[in-house]
Each structure stands twice: as structure tokens, then as C-alpha cells.
Amino acid sequence: MNLSKKLALIPLTVSLLFSPFAQAVQHVDKAYLDNVTVNVSSTEQNALVVQDRKITSVIPSIADALEYEKDVTQGVLYFKVAPWYANRTISAFVNDDQGTRYKLVMRPTASLGAEELILIPPKVKEGSSTDKGSQSYLQQIKELIYVMGDDADDPQDELAIEGISRSFVNQQIPLWKEARMTFASRYDGDGLYGEHYKVTNITNSNLILLEQEFYRKKVVAVSIEHLNLLPGQTTNVYVVRER
């Protein structure tokens, strides 16, 4: 894992002290668990924020569906819907600086003025401790993903972070006819565990993977190395689950 990936795991928490907007506000809860549909203006600029956190990236389902500008200091995304998508719903993944991913389905509406969407992050679970002491629930998730990514292509005798154990599985999973999926290894932490999969495109055309396809009961995080696979290409998929 390169340095940029490692640095991306370091949390930077900044409180949003005020909003510069005077428009309608929508508080969006549970978007980290499942798709949530929200209304946005199809003609005015909208704002997207995560409560008490920073947005690090937004990945729409259609690359040119949104015209946006990011306020790096406050971690706020200002966006407008491209005119040619004003009558279509737009799905998007939103990632924050503490490793949480949200799933939105935006419904452009001409009758709305500028909208401010405030994503409500998950609460840190109390009583979730590790051998290292008072480690946060989200930090455990990030450490599992980090360890799996660091270990994926060149497994070592010792893992990058203590307190996590690994077991090799190497089991074929018959999930899709378009792909070969192998459950490579499992990583056990305290209260959470990670699963490392390898997915190979076995078709003659590009294969697009969606993280939401891997969300099942008790799955709290999914990370895919490459979302768009060329024929014959393999990618690593990391899944974190609660016990």
C-alpha cells in the first residue's frame, strides 16, 4: 500500500459551525446503511455536507451528471445538476474523512430552490474496546481495511497492526456468472472482522462493480480497489462485518 493510501486513513474531524446557506435543509439519516432518496434542485446550486465531518469524495453513478465545486477547508460540496440530467434520478456514493460511505439517490426537481443536504453519520458505539484501550468503532473499521489492503498482494508473517488475526480461506464463491470471486482470507478484530475477496472479470467486456452489491446483513463497510474491470482483470474487495 502506497503512502497516499495510508494517509487517506488518518481521520481529520472538523465541526461545521455554521451554514452559509439560507435555503431548505434536509437532514439525511441512515444513508450509511442503505440508499436514501433526497430531493435536489434541478436549476439552483445545492450543498452537501456531513455533520461534524468533511466530505473527501463524491462518486456519481453517471460521471457528467453533476457540476460541482468542493470547499476543501470546510469539506462541503456545492453542486448543480447538469441540464441534460434534470429529469433523471442520480445515484452517488459520498465518502467522509472518517471512512464512512453514504449512498444517495438524488431526485432533481425544478420547483425546488437551492437545497442543503446534511448527512447524519453513524454514532460511535459505546463499549466497543480493543486491546489498545478506548479505540473508536470507526477506527476499528479503518484499521481492518488498512490491514487487509496492506496484506492483500504480499501476505506477511506479521500483520501491520497488532490485535488482528488472519486466516486463509481460498474458497470460490458462486456469486455472478460474469465474474470469478474468491474468498481469500479473513481478518478478526474485536467485535468486527474483515473479509478479503478477489474478483476477476471473466467476460469479454468491461465489468462495473458497485459497492452496494456487497452490503448484506451486518456489513458496515465495503472498499473496492477497482470499480471498472477490463476483461481478465482482477480487483481486491474488502468487506468489514459486525459479529
C-alpha angles and dihedrals in degrees: 000000000000127000095258091057091049093050090049088066095061110102120230111190118195124169118229100232099182143359120237091206131093097194138101114304125212119193107209116201132185094016087131088065103043144348113297121196117223134179119237133179114264092200107031134059116269131200129220123196139162113226110255092349141080128250111234101180144356121204114191120200089237113047099217098035095101132048106203147166124202125219098214094189096056097025092236125144120213113195145169127201113247109249093240090059097046092112099043133080115243124207120207141177115221120198125196133201093261095058099260119139122206128197119215134180106200118204111198113219124187094205093061126090122215111321130207115208116199113193114210110219123217117272117250108252114243120227094027102131136164135197087273093063127238099016116161124245092240092048089056090054092050093047092052091051090046093051093047092049093047092049100039104091100023112028114205131202089242123043121230093248127042121233095046121101127201133211125183116230110168094186125156113234115204096213107133134013089220095058143039111227124194125189095219106177146341128227119201124205131163109297093343135065135192132222123204116205132181115213121193126191106231096178130091094244137057117287121210117206123203121204091218088067089069097050110109134150112318093005108138102173140017128188124184120193095208122016095187114055124194118216108292094009121135128208135188119241122195121198125185120200139182117237 
